[in-house]
């Protein structure tokens, strides 16, 4: 089953990121600011992993001239995105699928927040290359996802910190423990060094870390 494809997970989705991602709303705000540094007031932005609509709404609220193309593999999450956007939905074209379902562009910018950690390394490499192909020269690309050291001791340390943050944010200890088991054993998480290398291999330049929150990292990069 795809992540967030069952109705219960979809219904609870909006609660999760705030409790599990340090500085979640600030991450969205910083992402919007990084895009705005480089793109026009009437820019067209590709949002990969758009289900739920949280970042789409955050961007649309602060940038009334931007238009968006949102892509997500979950029809249920795209339905939630429409409801989240409400009266702003007319500015967003939603596509069910993966990167190959996105129009060829060219787009003025792209984002992929809290998504790439679900994708295996080889497919992640291809996905990044396909995002790069859809962008205008010089366009910014912002990514953020789980990315932490993968050797045994360091991996366990960072996962424990993730769990501690979740518990401090109101998640039960049992659920936090289940989450770190799932992250550690099932998600194809890479180290920050590997993630940066994939961005460069895909053709992105000036890769820079702008966000770090326990197990999460975020980078901004630009199409060379």
C-alpha positions, 0 to 999 in steps of 0.5 A: 500500500502506498504511504497515506493511501488508507482513509485513516492515514489521510484523515490524520495527515495534517496532525503528523508533520507538525508533531514529527518535523521540527520547525515544520511551518518554518520549513515551509516558510523558508522554502517559499523565501528561497524560491522567491529569491530567484523567481518572478511574481507570476512563476509556475512552480512544480511541487512533487509530493503535493498530496495533502496540500500543506505546502501548496497552501502555504506558498499560495497564501504568501505568493498570490501570483504563483501558479502550481503543478502538484504531483502525488501518487495517492488519489486520496491525498490529492483529494485532501489537497483540494480540500486544504486549498479551498478557494485557492485550488483554481491556481493548482493543477494536480496530477496523480502519479510520480515525476513522469506524470508531471508536464515537461514544463519548463517550470520556474522552480520546484520543491519536494518536501518530506517525500524523497525518503520514500524512494529507493536510491536508484529511483531517487536519482532518476526522479531528481534528473527528471525534475532537473529536466523540467526546470528553466536554467537557473531555477531553484529546487528545494528538497527536505526529507529524512537524511542522517548518518547510516552507520549503526551507532549514529543512526540509532542516536538520531532516530532516538532524538526523532522519537524524543521530539515526537513524544515531546510534541504529543505523540505517544511513546509507543507510536514514536517507537513504532515510527523509528522502527519503520524509518530504520528498517523500511525507509531507504534513507540516505546519509546527507553526503549521499543526498548531496551527491545525488543532487549534484549527479542530477545536474544541480549546482550550488547545493546548500544546506539550509535546514536541519532538524534532528533526522531531517535535512533540507537543501536548496540547489539550482539548475546549472 
